[in-house]
Amino acid sequence: MAGARKNAPPREDVLAAAMGMIAERGLEQLTMAALGREVGMSSGHLLYYFHSKDELLLQALEWSEGRLGAERGRLLTRSTATSRERVDAYVDLYVPDGHRDPHWTLWLEVWNRSQNADDDARGRQAAIEGVWHRDLVALIAEGVSRGEFRAVDPDRFAARLRALLDGFSIHVAIGLRGTDRAQVLGHVREFLDEGLLADV
């Protein structure tokens, strides 16, 4: 057992493999046994590292969010872009690419399981949400201070915008008929035009 642990793939490789399986086969096919076969580990060995499937899913989400966070940081700190262009980039990154987007598929599963999660897991989920919210609040506040946006309350507007994005994103991720990514982006653009640009 100790020798097997020594030769185990890095945790990041296991999490990347889990996300790859979600993307290729869907979340229902992501079992500890199937993931173990994918990375050359036993399901018991995986449980040694992750303790439960819930913890594996949450760590996979945190890993995926870390990658998205780095991309979001690059997009949102472009000094040549207007505040509106950066808000649009934020929205573009937020909304799923389409039906069964692996990141959103995982998010939905973690949200669903959070009803019975312990305080630590719920705190980690809240931390992920908090980063997205703080980035959006900062973007809106900057646009207001530059006179690009009307004088809205950045925190309140960000909360409303994220609720809109979450609702539409769920529709896209589950493949609800009549709701695709292009339609969602169009609705959000209208909301931003009416809420941020009116009176400027």
Backbone as CSV, one residue per row, in Angstrom:
resi,resn,N_x,N_y,N_z,CA_x,CA_y,CA_z,C_x,C_y,C_z
1,MET,0.833,-1.210,0.000,0.000,0.000,0.000,0.857,1.244,0.000
2,ALA,1.925,1.256,0.837,2.789,2.434,0.891,3.478,2.651,-0.436
3,GLY,3.898,1.547,-1.090,4.539,1.683,-2.387,3.589,2.227,-3.426
4,ALA,2.323,1.796,-3.363,1.320,2.292,-4.321,1.115,3.783,-4.143
5,ARG,1.055,4.239,-2.867,0.873,5.674,-2.638,2.049,6.460,-3.196
6,LYS,3.262,5.877,-3.046,4.459,6.569,-3.516,4.400,6.813,-5.019
7,ASN,3.807,5.830,-5.759,3.764,5.924,-7.214,2.463,6.540,-7.732
8,ALA,1.645,7.055,-6.843,0.365,7.636,-7.262,0.601,8.894,-8.097
9,PRO,-0.275,9.142,-9.071,-0.138,10.371,-9.855,-0.393,11.597,-8.980
10,PRO,0.154,12.745,-9.374,-0.114,13.968,-8.600,-1.622,14.236,-8.503
11,ARG,-2.016,14.827,-7.385,-3.439,15.125,-7.153,-4.031,15.922,-8.317
12,GLU,-3.274,16.883,-8.843,-3.791,17.704,-9.951,-4.110,16.846,-11.165
13,ASP,-3.289,15.817,-11.413,-3.556,14.930,-12.548,-4.851,14.145,-12.336
14,VAL,-5.105,13.743,-11.096,-6.340,13.016,-10.788,-7.545,13.929,-10.998
15,LEU,-7.441,15.182,-10.533,-8.554,16.130,-10.684,-8.777,16.471,-12.157
16,ALA,-7.688,16.605,-12.911,-7.821,16.867,-14.348,-8.485,15.683,-15.048
17,ALA,-8.129,14.475,-14.627,-8.745,13.288,-15.216,-10.231,13.233,-14.884
18,ALA,-10.595,13.605,-13.655,-12.005,13.632,-13.272,-12.776,14.610,-14.145
19,MET,-12.222,15.800,-14.359,-12.898,16.785,-15.224,-12.985,16.280,-16.653
20,GLY,-11.937,15.595,-17.116,-11.967,15.036,-18.469,-13.061,13.994,-18.623
21,MET,-13.229,13.165,-17.598,-14.286,12.147,-17.648,-15.669,12.792,-17.653
22,ILE,-15.836,13.846,-16.854,-17.125,14.552,-16.847,-17.413,15.121,-18.231
23,ALA,-16.389,15.704,-18.863,-16.563,16.310,-20.181,-16.901,15.263,-21.241
24,GLU,-16.238,14.108,-21.168,-16.395,13.101,-22.212,-17.601,12.188,-21.996
25,ARG,-17.863,11.826,-20.723,-18.851,10.778,-20.462,-20.006,11.216,-19.577
26,GLY,-19.901,12.394,-18.984,-20.949,12.856,-18.090,-20.664,12.464,-16.656
27,LEU,-21.263,13.196,-15.754,-21.008,13.011,-14.330,-21.442,11.640,-13.828
28,GLU,-22.505,11.090,-14.413,-23.002,9.801,-13.930,-21.979,8.682,-14.132
29,GLN,-21.045,8.854,-15.063,-20.017,7.838,-15.309,-18.784,8.022,-14.423
30,LEU,-18.745,9.110,-13.663,-17.593,9.369,-12.801,-17.790,8.643,-11.468
31,THR,-17.326,7.415,-11.414,-17.311,6.657,-10.169,-15.863,6.563,-9.703
32,MET,-15.672,6.240,-8.431,-14.312,6.079,-7.920,-13.591,4.958,-8.678
33,ALA,-14.312,3.878,-8.978,-13.693,2.763,-9.699,-13.276,3.177,-11.110
34,ALA,-14.167,3.891,-11.817,-13.848,4.316,-13.180,-12.697,5.315,-13.190
35,LEU,-12.710,6.246,-12.247,-11.613,7.211,-12.166,-10.313,6.503,-11.811
36,GLY,-10.388,5.536,-10.914,-9.203,4.770,-10.555,-8.597,4.085,-11.768
37,ARG,-9.442,3.467,-12.600,-8.934,2.826,-13.821,-8.284,3.852,-14.741
38,GLU,-8.889,5.043,-14.803,-8.374,6.107,-15.684,-6.966,6.549,-15.277
39,VAL,-6.710,6.601,-13.978,-5.421,7.135,-13.494,-4.503,6.057,-12.937
40,GLY,-4.924,4.785,-13.026,-4.075,3.691,-12.556,-4.016,3.562,-11.042
41,MET,-5.140,3.825,-10.386,-5.218,3.695,-8.932,-6.454,2.868,-8.583
42,SER,-6.444,2.257,-7.425,-7.636,1.552,-6.967,-8.619,2.557,-6.385
43,SER,-9.897,2.175,-6.336,-10.879,3.080,-5.733,-10.571,3.286,-4.254
44,GLY,-10.044,2.254,-3.591,-9.649,2.403,-2.197,-8.529,3.401,-2.024
45,HIS,-7.603,3.379,-2.961,-6.491,4.328,-2.945,-7.003,5.756,-3.132
46,LEU,-7.965,5.929,-4.038,-8.566,7.251,-4.227,-9.256,7.721,-2.947
47,LEU,-9.948,6.793,-2.291,-10.627,7.158,-1.039,-9.630,7.540,0.046
48,TYR,-8.437,6.946,-0.003,-7.397,7.310,0.955,-7.064,8.797,0.810
49,TYR,-7.009,9.263,-0.443,-6.657,10.665,-0.699,-7.828,11.620,-0.523
50,PHE,-9.018,11.207,-0.958,-10.150,12.138,-1.012,-11.231,11.862,0.036
51,HIS,-11.210,10.698,0.652,-12.130,10.327,1.738,-13.559,10.053,1.285
52,SER,-14.043,10.737,0.265,-15.407,10.503,-0.221,-15.538,11.077,-1.626
53,LYS,-16.572,10.645,-2.322,-16.819,11.202,-3.654,-17.185,12.684,-3.549
54,ASP,-17.923,13.057,-2.505,-18.264,14.470,-2.315,-17.002,15.331,-2.249
55,GLU,-15.998,14.852,-1.501,-14.756,15.612,-1.374,-13.998,15.651,-2.697
56,LEU,-13.998,14.549,-3.430,-13.377,14.530,-4.754,-14.025,15.568,-5.655
57,LEU,-15.366,15.608,-5.680,-16.078,16.560,-6.538,-15.775,17.997,-6.138
58,LEU,-15.745,18.257,-4.837,-15.468,19.616,-4.386,-14.044,20.023,-4.728
59,GLN,-13.086,19.113,-4.552,-11.708,19.441,-4.918,-11.564,19.630,-6.423
60,ALA,-12.285,18.835,-7.213,-12.253,19.015,-8.670,-12.814,20.381,-9.042
61,LEU,-13.881,20.783,-8.357,-14.462,22.106,-8.616,-13.482,23.207,-8.222
62,GLU,-12.839,23.065,-7.079,-11.861,24.073,-6.652,-10.708,24.158,-7.638
63,TRP,-10.267,23.014,-8.140,-9.184,22.992,-9.130,-9.621,23.692,-10.419
64,SER,-10.826,23.355,-10.885,-11.356,23.982,-12.097,-11.542,25.483,-11.903
65,GLU,-12.036,25.871,-10.727,-12.229,27.289,-10.427,-10.895,28.035,-10.385
66,GLY,-9.850,27.361,-9.897,-8.535,27.988,-9.887,-8.062,28.326,-11.289
67,ARG,-8.303,27.421,-12.212,-7.933,27.672,-13.611,-8.784,28.797,-14.206
68,LEU,-10.093,28.756,-13.917,-10.977,29.822,-14.395,-10.602,31.163,-13.763
69,GLY,-10.229,31.128,-12.482,-9.852,32.359,-11.787,-8.649,33.023,-12.418
70,ALA,-7.674,32.214,-12.829,-6.491,32.770,-13.486,-6.878,33.415,-14.813
71,GLU,-7.755,32.741,-15.556,-8.223,33.300,-16.831,-9.026,34.572,-16.592
72,ARG,-9.886,34.544,-15.573,-10.690,35.725,-15.242,-9.787,36.893,-14.867
73,GLY,-8.745,36.621,-14.099,-7.812,37.675,-13.713,-7.150,38.325,-14.912
74,ARG,-6.758,37.511,-15.891,-6.134,38.068,-17.111,-7.123,38.950,-17.872
75,LEU,-8.360,38.472,-17.987,-9.367,39.231,-18.732,-9.727,40.550,-18.053
76,LEU,-9.818,40.516,-16.736,-10.353,41.664,-16.020,-9.317,42.734,-15.710
77,THR,-8.059,42.428,-15.916,-7.018,43.431,-15.636,-6.446,44.043,-16.906
78,ARG,-7.097,43.834,-18.030,-6.609,44.441,-19.281,-6.796,45.955,-19.216
79,SER,-5.691,46.662,-19.181,-5.762,48.120,-19.004,-6.315,48.835,-20.232
80,THR,-6.275,48.191,-21.383,-6.762,48.843,-22.611,-8.263,48.658,-22.813
81,ALA,-8.889,47.796,-22.012,-10.310,47.518,-22.188,-11.153,48.461,-21.340
82,THR,-12.330,48.820,-21.857,-13.267,49.625,-21.075,-13.872,48.748,-19.983
83,SER,-14.526,49.384,-19.032,-15.208,48.624,-17.977,-16.285,47.726,-18.575
84,ARG,-17.007,48.220,-19.551,-18.064,47.412,-20.170,-17.464,46.208,-20.898
85,GLU,-16.351,46.403,-21.574,-15.713,45.273,-22.259,-15.278,44.207,-21.263
86,ARG,-14.819,44.642,-20.111,-14.387,43.677,-19.096,-15.587,42.998,-18.429
87,VAL,-16.696,43.726,-18.244,-17.908,43.080,-17.728,-18.402,42.047,-18.743
88,ASP,-18.356,42.396,-20.028,-18.757,41.439,-21.061,-17.858,40.198,-21.041
89,ALA,-16.554,40.395,-20.809,-15.622,39.265,-20.737,-15.946,38.383,-19.534
90,TYR,-16.310,39.009,-18.428,-16.712,38.284,-17.220,-17.932,37.425,-17.529
91,VAL,-18.940,38.025,-18.160,-20.167,37.307,-18.502,-19.861,36.144,-19.435
92,ASP,-19.029,36.378,-20.427,-18.668,35.357,-21.399,-18.014,34.158,-20.708
93,LEU,-17.178,34.427,-19.715,-16.518,33.360,-18.972,-17.491,32.634,-18.044
94,TYR,-18.468,33.350,-17.530,-19.424,32.818,-16.551,-20.406,31.838,-17.191
95,VAL,-20.941,32.208,-18.349,-22.020,31.430,-18.980,-21.442,30.134,-19.586
96,PRO,-22.102,29.004,-19.368,-21.604,27.729,-19.906,-21.442,27.769,-21.419
97,ASP,-20.516,26.941,-21.918,-20.314,26.852,-23.362,-21.498,26.198,-24.051
98,GLY,-22.235,25.377,-23.323,-23.388,24.705,-23.911,-23.890,23.610,-22.993
99,HIS,-24.769,22.787,-23.540,-25.349,21.674,-22.790,-24.242,20.767,-22.276
100,ARG,-24.322,20.418,-20.991,-23.370,19.528,-20.328,-21.965,20.107,-20.240
101,ASP,-21.864,21.411,-20.219,-20.568,22.039,-19.957,-19.999,21.372,-18.695
102,PRO,-18.766,20.825,-18.747,-18.276,20.037,-17.604,-18.132,20.842,-16.319
103,HIS,-17.716,22.077,-16.423,-17.562,22.893,-15.213,-18.920,23.133,-14.561
104,TRP,-19.919,23.489,-15.370,-21.245,23.745,-14.812,-21.931,22.454,-14.361
105,THR,-21.676,21.357,-15.071,-22.207,20.069,-14.636,-21.706,19.745,-13.233
106,LEU,-20.426,19.974,-13.020,-19.840,19.729,-11.704,-20.396,20.694,-10.665
107,TRP,-20.518,21.981,-11.032,-21.072,22.978,-10.108,-22.471,22.574,-9.651
108,LEU,-23.302,22.162,-10.605,-24.675,21.794,-10.266,-24.708,20.606,-9.305
109,GLU,-23.821,19.653,-9.517,-23.776,18.491,-8.635,-23.320,18.879,-7.228
110,VAL,-22.301,19.733,-7.150,-21.815,20.167,-5.834,-22.889,20.982,-5.125
111,TRP,-23.574,21.874,-5.843,-24.679,22.637,-5.258,-25.744,21.687,-4.711
112,ASN,-26.102,20.678,-5.515,-27.135,19.736,-5.099,-26.720,18.996,-3.825
113,ARG,-25.467,18.589,-3.757,-24.975,17.857,-2.594,-24.764,18.770,-1.386
114,SER,-24.724,20.073,-1.589,-24.414,20.993,-0.492,-25.515,21.028,0.569
115,GLN,-26.694,20.541,0.223,-27.777,20.515,1.210,-27.388,19.710,2.445
116,ASN,-26.566,18.685,2.233,-26.156,17.817,3.338,-24.669,17.957,3.668
117,ALA,-24.022,18.982,3.110,-22.578,19.150,3.323,-22.297,19.702,4.715
118,ASP,-21.075,19.461,5.189,-20.691,20.003,6.491,-20.282,21.474,6.344
119,ASP,-20.003,22.108,7.465,-19.699,23.543,7.457,-18.444,23.858,6.649
120,ASP,-17.443,22.976,6.721,-16.206,23.209,5.965,-16.485,23.229,4.466
121,ALA,-17.212,22.231,3.984,-17.511,22.161,2.551,-18.353,23.355,2.119
122,ARG,-19.336,23.726,2.915,-20.179,24.873,2.567,-19.358,26.164,2.561
123,GLY,-18.406,26.267,3.484,-17.533,27.439,3.504,-16.654,27.515,2.271
124,ARG,-16.168,26.372,1.822,-15.332,26.346,0.608,-16.141,26.711,-0.629
125,GLN,-17.399,26.247,-0.679,-18.274,26.637,-1.792,-18.543,28.137,-1.761
126,ALA,-18.790,28.656,-0.575,-19.044,30.096,-0.439,-17.823,30.906,-0.852
127,ALA,-16.635,30.390,-0.580,-15.411,31.095,-0.969,-15.305,31.202,-2.486
128,ILE,-15.693,30.142,-3.192,-15.679,30.178,-4.658,-16.649,31.238,-5.159
129,GLU,-17.856,31.221,-4.626,-18.861,32.212,-5.011,-18.382,33.627,-4.686
130,GLY,-17.748,33.773,-3.518,-17.317,35.089,-3.068,-16.312,35.745,-3.992
131,VAL,-15.400,34.960,-4.554,-14.390,35.515,-5.464,-15.055,36.068,-6.724
132,TRP,-15.985,35.294,-7.295,-16.707,35.780,-8.478,-17.450,37.077,-8.152
133,HIS,-18.080,37.107,-6.988,-18.860,38.290,-6.615,-17.957,39.505,-6.411
134,ARG,-16.880,39.329,-5.672,-15.974,40.469,-5.421,-15.382,41.029,-6.709
135,ASP,-15.019,40.147,-7.632,-14.467,40.618,-8.912,-15.495,41.453,-9.673
136,LEU,-16.734,40.999,-9.677,-17.770,41.734,-10.399,-18.070,43.067,-9.720
137,VAL,-18.141,43.070,-8.392,-18.368,44.327,-7.667,-17.266,45.329,-7.994
138,ALA,-16.025,44.878,-8.001,-14.900,45.774,-8.297,-14.992,46.326,-9.715
139,LEU,-15.386,45.482,-10.663,-15.535,45.939,-12.054,-16.601,47.013,-12.174
140,ILE,-17.734,46.767,-11.552,-18.839,47.727,-11.639,-18.465,49.027,-10.929
141,ALA,-17.854,48.915,-9.769,-17.435,50.122,-9.035,-16.449,50.945,-9.846
142,GLU,-15.538,50.278,-10.534,-14.580,51.004,-11.367,-15.283,51.722,-12.507
143,GLY,-16.258,51.040,-13.144,-16.999,51.669,-14.230,-17.784,52.876,-13.766
144,VAL,-18.344,52.787,-12.543,-19.089,53.921,-11.984,-18.128,55.078,-11.717
145,SER,-16.976,54.765,-11.123,-16.019,55.831,-10.774,-15.449,56.517,-12.008
146,ARG,-15.368,55.795,-13.110,-14.860,56.374,-14.358,-15.942,57.117,-15.137
147,GLY,-17.170,57.010,-14.679,-18.273,57.639,-15.403,-18.758,56.836,-16.592
148,GLU,-18.287,55.591,-16.722,-18.742,54.732,-17.814,-20.119,54.134,-17.510
149,PHE,-20.398,53.922,-16.227,-21.679,53.359,-15.797,-22.427,54.387,-14.976
150,ARG,-23.741,54.242,-14.948,-24.540,55.110,-14.096,-24.270,54.782,-12.627
151,ALA,-24.706,55.637,-11.742,-24.364,55.522,-10.322,-25.212,54.455,-9.628
152,VAL,-24.898,53.192,-9.908,-25.594,52.088,-9.243,-24.818,51.692,-7.991
153,ASP,-25.468,50.956,-7.110,-24.788,50.347,-5.972,-24.096,49.085,-6.509
154,PRO,-22.757,49.058,-6.560,-22.061,47.934,-7.205,-22.389,46.574,-6.598
155,ASP,-22.475,46.483,-5.277,-22.743,45.198,-4.641,-24.150,44.709,-4.982
156,ARG,-25.117,45.603,-4.912,-26.507,45.228,-5.200,-26.673,44.841,-6.669
157,PHE,-26.068,45.628,-7.557,-26.191,45.325,-8.981,-25.511,43.994,-9.296
158,ALA,-24.336,43.753,-8.694,-23.620,42.496,-8.929,-24.441,41.302,-8.454
159,ALA,-25.109,41.430,-7.302,-25.939,40.335,-6.791,-27.070,40.010,-7.762
160,ARG,-27.707,41.051,-8.306,-28.805,40.839,-9.261,-28.289,40.236,-10.564
161,LEU,-27.154,40.737,-11.039,-26.596,40.222,-12.290,-26.185,38.760,-12.135
162,ARG,-25.562,38.413,-11.023,-25.144,37.024,-10.828,-26.348,36.097,-10.682
163,ALA,-27.420,36.552,-10.072,-28.634,35.734,-9.987,-29.188,35.473,-11.394
164,LEU,-29.169,36.508,-12.230,-29.611,36.364,-13.616,-28.713,35.380,-14.357
165,LEU,-27.406,35.529,-14.180,-26.451,34.644,-14.843,-26.615,33.198,-14.377
166,ASP,-26.807,33.012,-13.070,-26.981,31.652,-12.562,-28.226,30.998,-13.158
167,GLY,-29.324,31.731,-13.160,-30.558,31.163,-13.699,-30.430,30.780,-15.161
168,PHE,-29.928,31.703,-15.966,-29.758,31.408,-17.388,-28.716,30.310,-17.615
169,SER,-27.638,30.320,-16.818,-26.577,29.335,-17.002,-27.067,27.924,-16.720
170,ILE,-27.933,27.777,-15.731,-28.516,26.465,-15.450,-29.323,25.985,-16.655
171,HIS,-30.084,26.889,-17.261,-30.867,26.526,-18.451,-29.959,26.033,-19.571
172,VAL,-28.849,26.733,-19.790,-27.914,26.329,-20.851,-27.271,24.996,-20.504
173,ALA,-26.803,24.850,-19.260,-26.067,23.648,-18.862,-26.920,22.386,-18.933
174,ILE,-28.213,22.502,-18.615,-29.065,21.310,-18.655,-29.706,21.110,-20.026
175,GLY,-29.476,22.069,-20.931,-29.992,21.923,-22.289,-31.472,22.193,-22.416
176,LEU,-31.984,23.150,-21.620,-33.407,23.489,-21.692,-33.733,24.004,-23.086
177,ARG,-34.744,23.425,-23.692,-35.095,23.824,-25.063,-35.457,25.298,-25.127
178,GLY,-34.993,25.946,-26.196,-35.308,27.352,-26.397,-34.373,28.297,-25.657
179,THR,-33.367,27.754,-24.972,-32.405,28.605,-24.261,-31.004,28.155,-24.635
180,ASP,-30.361,28.903,-25.511,-28.968,28.562,-25.832,-28.058,29.710,-25.416
181,ARG,-26.780,29.484,-25.525,-25.788,30.450,-25.058,-25.945,31.810,-25.730
182,ALA,-26.154,31.818,-27.034,-26.286,33.087,-27.756,-27.488,33.880,-27.262
183,GLN,-28.608,33.207,-27.031,-29.798,33.893,-26.516,-29.535,34.469,-25.128
184,VAL,-28.873,33.692,-24.285,-28.568,34.145,-22.929,-27.689,35.382,-22.961
185,LEU,-26.647,35.347,-23.771,-25.749,36.506,-23.858,-26.506,37.736,-24.352
186,GLY,-27.454,37.539,-25.259,-28.264,38.657,-25.734,-29.122,39.249,-24.621
187,HIS,-29.763,38.396,-23.824,-30.567,38.869,-22.689,-29.703,39.637,-21.687
188,VAL,-28.517,39.110,-21.411,-27.644,39.756,-20.418,-27.154,41.099,-20.944
189,ARG,-26.836,41.173,-22.222,-26.415,42.465,-22.807,-27.517,43.504,-22.645
190,GLU,-28.754,43.116,-22.892,-29.879,44.043,-22.722,-29.989,44.507,-21.268
191,PHE,-29.842,43.558,-20.337,-29.905,43.895,-18.915,-28.804,44.888,-18.548
192,LEU,-27.607,44.672,-19.069,-26.491,45.565,-18.771,-26.705,46.941,-19.402
193,ASP,-27.188,46.959,-20.643,-27.461,48.237,-21.312,-28.475,49.055,-20.507
194,GLU,-29.544,48.384,-20.087,-30.605,49.093,-19.369,-30.186,49.471,-17.952
195,GLY,-29.413,48.629,-17.318,-29.076,48.877,-15.919,-27.844,49.721,-15.682
196,LEU,-26.875,49.608,-16.591,-25.618,50.325,-16.367,-25.408,51.537,-17.269
197,LEU,-25.943,51.471,-18.481,-25.625,52.551,-19.420,-26.678,53.633,-19.499
198,ALA,-27.898,53.326,-19.030,-28.936,54.363,-19.065,-28.495,55.540,-18.217
199,ASP,-28.748,56.747,-18.680,-28.451,58.001,-17.970,-26.966,58.386,-17.983
200,VAL,-26.100,57.564,-18.597,-24.669,57.944,-18.624,-24.477,59.027,-19.667
